[in-house]
């Protein structure tokens, strides 16, 4: 991935607007990457992947709608034998 300084990016935006169609460009300032310039296609792909990202919650922070959905689930009767494995011995 090419990297350019913020100053160079600002001065040559037109050139980079064309180059970004081939690959993203890292923008740096004082030797550190401060952002990325992406094509519209790459940004749309990023948004699609971000929307699919797994969310993790601590049980105390679980949203009510998700907790309600979990509580409403029922195991397929075909797997009832698994419940019997949890029963205490007679």
N, C-alpha and C positions, 0 to 999 in steps of 0.2 A: 504494500500500500504506500503510495507516495505521501510525502510529508512536506508541508510548506509553512513558512512563517505567516502569522496573521497579517503582517504588513504586505508581504508578497501576495497573499491571497486577495487582500483588499485592492491592491494596485492592478491585479490581473484577473479580476473576477470573471470576465468574459471567457478567457482561456480555460479557467478551471471549470466553468459551467459546462464546457464541452468535454473536458477530460473526465469529469465525474460520471459521465454516461458509461464509461468503460470500467471504472472502479472507484470506490470511496477515496477521499483525500483527508488525511489527518492535518489539522490546523494546530500549529504550535505557537507558544509565546514564551519567551525566555527559556527555551530549551525543553519545555514541557508540553505535552499534547493537551490542548484545552477543549477540543471538540473535533467533530468530523463533519465533512460535507458529503451528503449522500444524494444520489439521483432519486427522483420521485419513485421509481420502481423499487430501489433498495429500501427506501423509507417505508413504502407500503408493505414490503416483506417483513421488515422489522416490526411494524405495528401488528401484523398477522401473528408473528411468533410471540410477541409480547402478550397478546390476548390469550394465547394458548398456554402461557406459563403457569406452572403449578403454584397454587397458593397454599401456604402452610399457616395454620392457626394453632395457638395454644388453646386448650379446651376452654379456658376462662374467657377467651376472646372470640370464640366461635359465633359468627352471626346467627341470629335467631332462625332465619330461613334455612340455613344449612343444618342447624341442629334439629329443626322440625323435620326436614327431609330425611335425616338419618334415623330419627325416632320412628318415622312412618314406614321405613323399609321392613320387609318381611323376607325371610329366607325361603327359598323354594322347598316345598315339602319333600322333594326328592333327597334333600340333604339332612333330613331329620335325624339320621344316625349320628351326625356330628353333635347335635344337642345332647344325645344320650351319653356321649363321651364325657360331657361336663357334669353329669349327674354324680352325686356322691355314691360310693359303693354301698350296697345293701347290707 
